[in-house]
Amino acid sequence: MVGVGLVAETQTDAERRRVLIAEDEALIRLDLAEMLVEEGYEVVGEAGDGETAVRLAEELKPDLVILDIKMPIMDGLAAAERIAGARIAPVIILTAFSQRDLVERARAAGAMAYLVKPFQKSDLVPAVEIALSRYSELAALEAEVAGLTDRLEIRKTVERAKGALMTTYGMTEPQAFKWIQRTAMDHRMTMKEVAERILAETAGGDVAEQPAS
């Protein structure tokens, strides 16, 4: 395998993550804001409807937007489509148990993750980190290739390579992606080339010692 050690991963710098919340129920919005602040995130804006959420997202350029599905004027799915389509920020969708059938629509609208109500802080932080990580991955892949077809093909290859690293070395998903990205940069290769080499070597049993963690 490409011989580059894995630099120790640290927790995401939560204090630098700016979050916009859109939820029409004031109590839920308050609880959500308190949880985020307790975990070190900065709540830069709050909205009670989707239209205001889109406007604030355009003005504030947050690192993350959390949207409830059912809101007045413009619902969360429509707002997510606008925000994600403009590449403003990753989106997390809030949904009730009865709205599970809307999860696929949320993904189609560009949501990176979703939270099912009622949720706890232990559910919130992983969803935030997953959304930020997936958004970062997509941005990196989009920067590497221009064509949609090529981008989807590369994403599939990188996803398989991440899985191989996770299985072989016990990495987390973000660690695996960052390893691929860093190795590509250090060796002046594309992420697709690194991913293909990982897949070839893990399939053939020709794997290096576990990268330092």
Secondary structure, DSSP 8 states (H G I E B T S, - for coil): -------------GGG-EEEEE-SSHHHHHHHHHHHHHTT-EEEEEESSHHHHHHHHHHH--SEEEEESS-SSS-HHHHHHHHHHTT---EEEEEEGGGGGGHHHHHHTT-SEEEEES--HHHHHHHHHHHHHHHHHHHHHHHH---HHHHHHHHHHHHHHHHHHHHHH---HHHHHHHHHHHHHHTT--HHHHHHHHHHHHHTT---S----
